Amino acid sequence: MAVAKNNELTAIENAMRTARPAFGFAVAIGFFINILALVAPMYMMQVYDRVIMSRNMTTLVMLTIVAVALLISYALLEASRSRTLVRAGAIFDLQASDRVFHMIQRSSESRSGGAQGLRDLDRVREFLTGNGLIALCDAPWVPIFIVGCFMLHPWYGMVATAGAIVLFVLAVLNNFLTRHQLQEGSRAMMGANNYASATFRNAEVTRAMGMHEPLRTRWKSRHEEAIGWQAKASDRSATIMAATKFIRMGLQIAILGIGAYLVVNENLSAGTMIAASIMMGRALSPVEQSVGNWRSLLGAREAYNRLNDLLKKAPPEQERMSLPVPEGKISVEQLLAAPPGVQKPVLKNLSFEVEPGEAIGVLGQSGAGKSTLARVLVGVWPYVNGAVRLDGTEVSHWNPEELGQHIGYLPQDVELFAGTVTENIGRFDDAAHHEDIIAAAELAGVHEMIQRLPNGYNTEIGEGGLALSGGQRQRIGLARAVYGNPPFIVLDEPNSNLDSAGEAALLEALNQLRKARRTIILITHKTNILSAADKLLILNEGTVQLFGPRDEVLARLASPRVVPMQGGTSQKTNAAAV
């Protein structure tokens, strides 16, 4: 487990390590920026104490020229620091985003947390380039201005020190009072946004069946819960901010009042009073900005923690030796598996073997574990115990990219991607040959259907294949599955959306694949395509009920038998209904 943690954290830690010199430069350059920030109070003091008293215009001109030159340097350094932080954030993103995207793709829970993970990455990057980090870069140099106040007069220094301490205490109090509310609000808002995304993805269903209003009510309830938590945090934070501004303005009045007292008693000049006021304001500014940006700091920290938690769930990536092209022999040994995040196993002690070139039909009632088996066989879902071997090697030991080239997979819910028909069939491989794409389409029996599309193979199918019908999506998904003539093909309900012509084309494709000695796992509820199967596997509540030659299993299914039920009772049933 420790190895996994180290592997998963390197994506973020290495990105931070790469950008760290830039952050160090921003802190170091902050020293000169803060020194140059003394130009305004020093200029003010010299004008009050020298120019006004002596009425010497030459001194005023020279002081102004020097002050302008130093302020230009100040502006250039500020711009340099901002540009450095922006580029540091870009470096962090470039170093981390590709790796994070890859690991989220590999994570078994990427479907629920992947988009949020990328949003969290953006939030961390935005904080690294924003005003909140600049305030933190200036914070180490606050003592410079406090020392400057002490140099003008100890009373000024004591007022500035007391103000900095009080504002720091308020910052800590702000964190203590709002942390829980912000965490709960962030969690509730993510839940509401995920719920809204799921609703929008199924907009046709909600509109057709009048589900819009109840779903909107449920989303509104979750959204209002998130707003409630955020409102509590904002109320408390607003109170702290109001107290901060009150103390900040009170300190300005205090230092001016003390300065006036010292000037009246002729202990100091009026210039030092103005200079002390500006220097104290500069000293307290980073602390005050930190309080104001505390919410973004907490949000970035929460995003960073969520991102790490998400990455920890991804399996560790290991160097894997390249293996020869498999023949397609499948061995399932004492398999115990469940969907990610589910404790109760769906597949229990499942064992069977498939020889290269065999076509296996998988039958079973809804919930028997057929789709879970399909996902485990292709390596999409991990298994708890047992083994799934392709040509003797566990699928988890294969290089995922190499394994994918040897597998054809048509899921029950066909997912196509925005792009052309050619790109989808060719699996978005830039090196794909048009001859291979057309060959896959002809094998799947969709070549003529594609030719009838508005732009043929160059037709843009839209996000999720919205420009196509359900049957067209399924048939193009089949062409994608057989692209490259993979030795092992898993088809999950491949005829659920097909008409008679589509089923005929599917059956012809299956027969051609059998002649080519491709190993096929065919999951279906319809028995009319079982003629393409050599053997049948019957699942019942995640276990093997029957497995053997097709005709033999069908004969056994056709005869009545006694099936034990829960609670020790039994009933006579016809297994053909399975």
Summary of the structure (lengths in Angstrom):
residues: 578
radius of gyration: 34.5
end to end distance: 41.4
largest distance: 117.7
contacts: 1843
relative contact order: 0.08
helix: 67%
strand: 12%
